[in-house]
Structure formats: structure tokens, C-alpha cells
């Protein structure tokens, strides 16, 4: 059984409220929204897909923290999320993401721990997203295309 802090999940992209995709509804079925948060990391534009990588620099990624409603669901729920994030690849696919614990800085000043899905691929030479906010980045891209 995981500890209570390991039943938290930090999301920064398609699982955030602003996306309202099918996966978000899955998330809200098993998790409770804890609040806005950020983690130390870098967002990189990978051909229109924002990906997160950890950093020791003073750079943050904005997102949301969720807490699992029932800790007994941990294995099932995180197996589903691992599949969604591509940690369980199909034959001849590489594993693009890894799940690990990280420090989460809540908007209210609380510091806690939570799971995040980091991108495993190479981002050298790719454009960084300075705002650290996927929603802001996608809105900016949309405005440029209009």
C-alpha cells in the first residue's frame, strides 16, 4: 500500500481541467481536486506537443494536484494512467514517459509530494515554453494561427 502522499497526482497537460477530454472525466471519477500547483521542471515544445522534464534550475511547470479518493484503488487507477501515458508500450514502441514522485508546491504555500509523468526522450535543441503553462502555450499557438 502506498503512503497517503504517494496517492497524489500532479497533472500539467491533457489531464487538466481546461482540456475536458475523456481522460479528465476518468481522473475526476477516482481523484479529488486539491488545488493549483507547480513543480520544478521545464516544458518543451516537441513539434506542438508540450512535454515536461525535471530540472534543478529555477524553472517551474504549472498544473493541478489531485488526490486519490480511495487509496485501495491505487494499483488499478495508476495502471490505467500508466497505460494512458504510454508507460506500458505496445510491441515495438518505446517508453516515452516515466512516473515518479516529485515535490509539489501548492498555490496556498503548502509543499507536498505527488506523482508526475516525466518525458523520457531527448529535448536538446528544442524550444522551451517559458511560461511553464501548457494551457497558456496552446492558447498562444491558437492565437497565432488565427
Secondary structure, 3 states (H helix, E strand, C coil): CCCHHHHEEEECCCCCCCCCCHHHHHHHHHEEEEEEEEEEEEEEEECCEEEEEECCCCCEEEEEEEEECCHHHHHHHHHHHHHHCCCCCCCCCCCCEEEEEEEEEECCCCEEEEEEEEECCCCCCCEECCCCCHHHHHHHHHHHHC
